[in-house]
């Protein structure tokens, strides 16, 4: 049964887009994703061009590879989801994130120069 009357090609395109987003975020080349999942080079490109459905075992392997659920990989808009935490971050969060690299004085100087 189709979920929300979404065509299979739309599902495949979303899945491929999410894989590309996750690969980019984790700095993994697509050919390395394809290799790790046991797929031929250019597999995702061909899926996007032909809207071929992926086998469920391939989807499960990809989800495991990226540390996400199958549902997230297929149904979520991961581009939007991954940007949300950045939008909600506060200055205090940013300072805390770099405090092990920069001293308090360096952080203040950097912020002052940017303003």
Residue pairs with C-beta under 8 A, 6 or more apart in sequence:
2 8
3 75
8 51
8 53
9 51
11 53
11 74
12 47
12 48
12 51
12 52
12 53
12 54
13 48
13 51
14 74
14 75
14 77
15 47
15 54
15 59
15 73
15 74
16 44
16 47
16 48
17 78
17 79
18 72
18 73
18 74
18 76
18 78
19 30
19 33
19 44
19 62
19 66
19 73
20 30
20 44
21 78
21 79
21 82
22 66
22 68
22 78
23 29
23 30
23 33
23 66
25 82
26 66
30 44
31 41
33 39
33 44
33 62
33 65
34 40
34 41
34 42
34 43
34 44
35 41
36 65
37 58
37 61
37 62
37 65
38 58
38 61
39 58
46 52
47 54
59 70
59 73
59 74
60 70
62 73
63 69
63 70
63 72
63 73
66 73
68 78
72 78
72 81
91 111
95 107
98 107
99 107
102 110
